Amino acid sequence: MVAAWIGNGWHPALFRSEANALGIIQQILHPRVVIVSDNNSIQNSAFIDQSLYPFDFSSEEPCAEIIADWFSHIQPLNDKTIAVRASKMGNMEGISISKIQSEVGAILHKKGWSVNLENPDIEIMIHYCGSPQKPIPPDPVDLGSPFFIWGILQSFGPGGQSFQNRSPTDRPYFKPISLDPRLARAMVNLCYTDGQPPTTIIDPFCGTGGIAIESAMVGIPVIASDLDPEMVDGTTLNLNQIKFNGEKIIQSSNATELHKKIKSIPGAAHAFDPPYGRNSWTSGEGIEILKNTIYSLSIISRGPMVMLLPINPDVVRTDPDLLNNETFSPFDVEPEKFRNALTAINYDISIIHPIWVHRSLARALVRIDPC
């Protein structure tokens, strides 16, 4: 089934990568609108707001009659109720979304449809898509002219409020290093390949359990470990809050020697946020630990690895093309050293997303895959 997915505006490029992991992108219509096939439910997504099916789109602003006729053609009149919702994203000045909503609704009402704005059976969504505000980091996909898409709402994503309502500060065990739930969910979803989830997610730097929690919540077995026994105990407390019938293993272990404790797991993926600051990377300790960790993980499974690495904030503010496969490297590490670490396990970079935190802090969400 082919559907249109609408993303939120926090990080459009990351939305597209998540969409391509949970489904298969057939076409990018707008930085925040993609057409996907073989798609999963978006209810477990981090950055996908809506799934529309069926749908249509145009580069010309549609009149109310066009949208009403389209709906009448794909949906025979019945006793279900409808509502028409419109929204704008990006720069769309001089357009009234309330006007198109009322006009389409009025036409369909005359055709015999019952309108229910509170709890409709069918929701017709209309999105007016303009050029996005210049984000930080810059988005490599741009839009030269307005774009319009409409369709029947198939499902909603969880939305930002869902993640805000379960803040890490509300867990039994909390540390300031705790990963934002939405970002942790995105990392879990980026472990999918062509819409298929991994058999297991392994996090060798579990910290307070952010990635393990998100993995458990979407039903993927987890193996979480940390060198610090306090973190292991904290992750156990936090995971015990999650209603999850699948396998979950939490243990104290050195990330660079995890393969000595865990047997091979076909189809597993790896997701982690190394707890090392700028000084560690500057001294060379960070890259050595990372190199030995990914080697250990590659023995357990040749699945994808999704990681958060510290980067220079100045790069994020400028040009996304500076973060390409050949020149990318964590803070103050020579690109050749990072490339050599990947070459040693026969992996290569498939995704890089810079994430702006503040003036002196930025990170890159990176996925690497076997060559």
Rosetta blueprint (number, residue, H / E / L):
1 M L
2 V L
3 A E
4 A E
5 W E
6 I E
7 G E
8 N L
9 G L
10 W L
11 H L
12 P H
13 A H
14 L H
15 F H
16 R H
17 S H
18 E H
19 A H
20 N H
21 A H
22 L H
23 G L
24 I E
25 I E
26 Q E
27 Q E
28 I E
29 L E
30 H E
31 P L
32 R L
33 V E
34 V E
35 I E
36 V E
37 S E
38 D L
39 N L
40 N L
41 S L
42 I L
43 Q L
44 N L
45 S L
46 A L
47 F L
48 I E
49 D E
50 Q E
51 S E
52 L E
53 Y E
54 P E
55 F E
56 D E
57 F E
58 S E
59 S L
60 E L
61 E L
62 P L
63 C L
64 A H
65 E H
66 I H
67 I H
68 A H
69 D H
70 W H
71 F H
72 S H
73 H H
74 I H
75 Q L
76 P L
77 L L
78 N L
79 D L
80 K L
81 T E
82 I E
83 A E
84 V E
85 R E
86 A E
87 S E
88 K E
89 M E
90 G L
91 N E
92 M L
93 E L
94 G L
95 I L
96 S L
97 I H
98 S H
99 K H
100 I H
101 Q H
102 S H
103 E H
104 V H
105 G H
106 A H
107 I H
108 L H
109 H H
110 K H
111 K L
112 G L
113 W L
114 S E
115 V E
116 N L
117 L L
118 E L
119 N L
120 P L
121 D L
122 I E
123 E E
124 I E
125 M E
126 I E
127 H E
128 Y E
129 C E
130 G L
131 S E
132 P L
133 Q L
134 K L
135 P L
136 I L
137 P L
138 P L
139 D L
140 P L
141 V L
142 D L
143 L L
144 G L
145 S L
146 P L
147 F E
148 F E
149 I E
150 W E
151 G E
152 I E
153 L E
154 Q E
155 S E
156 F E
157 G L
158 P L
159 G H
160 G H
161 Q H
162 S H
163 F H
164 Q H
165 N L
166 R L
167 S L
168 P H
169 T H
170 D H
171 R L
172 P L
173 Y L
174 F L
175 K L
176 P L
177 I L
178 S L
179 L L
180 D L
181 P H
182 R H
183 L H
184 A H
185 R H
186 A H
187 M H
188 V H
189 N H
190 L L
191 C L
192 Y L
193 T E
194 D L
195 G L
196 Q E
197 P L
198 P L
199 T L
200 T L
201 I E
202 I E
203 D E
204 P L
205 F L
206 C L
207 G L
208 T L
209 G L
210 G H
211 I H
212 A H
213 I H
214 E H
215 S H
216 A H
217 M H
218 V L
219 G L
220 I L
221 P L
222 V E
223 I E
224 A E
225 S E
226 D E
227 L L
228 D L
229 P H
230 E H
231 M H
232 V H
233 D H
234 G H
235 T H
236 T H
237 L H
238 N H
239 L H
240 N L
241 Q L
242 I L
243 K L
244 F L
245 N L
246 G L
247 E L
248 K E
249 I E
250 I E
251 Q E
252 S E
253 S L
254 N L
255 A H
256 T H
257 E H
258 L H
259 H H
260 K H
261 K L
262 I L
263 K L
264 S L
265 I L
266 P L
267 G L
268 A L
269 A E
270 H E
271 A E
272 F E
273 D L
274 P L
275 P L
276 Y L
277 G L
278 R H
279 N H
280 S H
281 W H
282 T H
283 S H
284 G L
285 E H
286 G H
287 I H
288 E H
289 I H
290 L H
291 K H
292 N H
293 T H
294 I H
295 Y H
296 S H
297 L H
298 S H
299 I H
300 I H
301 S L
302 R L
303 G L
304 P L
305 M E
306 V E
307 M E
308 L E
309 L E
310 P E
311 I E
312 N L
313 P H
314 D H
315 V H
316 V H
317 R L
318 T L
319 D L
320 P H
321 D H
322 L H
323 L L
324 N L
325 N L
326 E L
327 T L
328 F L
329 S L
330 P L
331 F L
332 D L
333 V L
334 E L
335 P H
336 E H
337 K H
338 F H
339 R H
340 N H
341 A H
342 L H
343 T H
344 A H
345 I L
346 N L
347 Y E
348 D E
349 I E
350 S E
351 I E
352 I E
353 H E
354 P E
355 I E
356 W E
357 V E
358 H E
359 R L
360 S L
361 L E
362 A E
363 R E
364 A E
365 L E
366 V E
367 R E
368 I E
369 D E
370 P E
371 C L
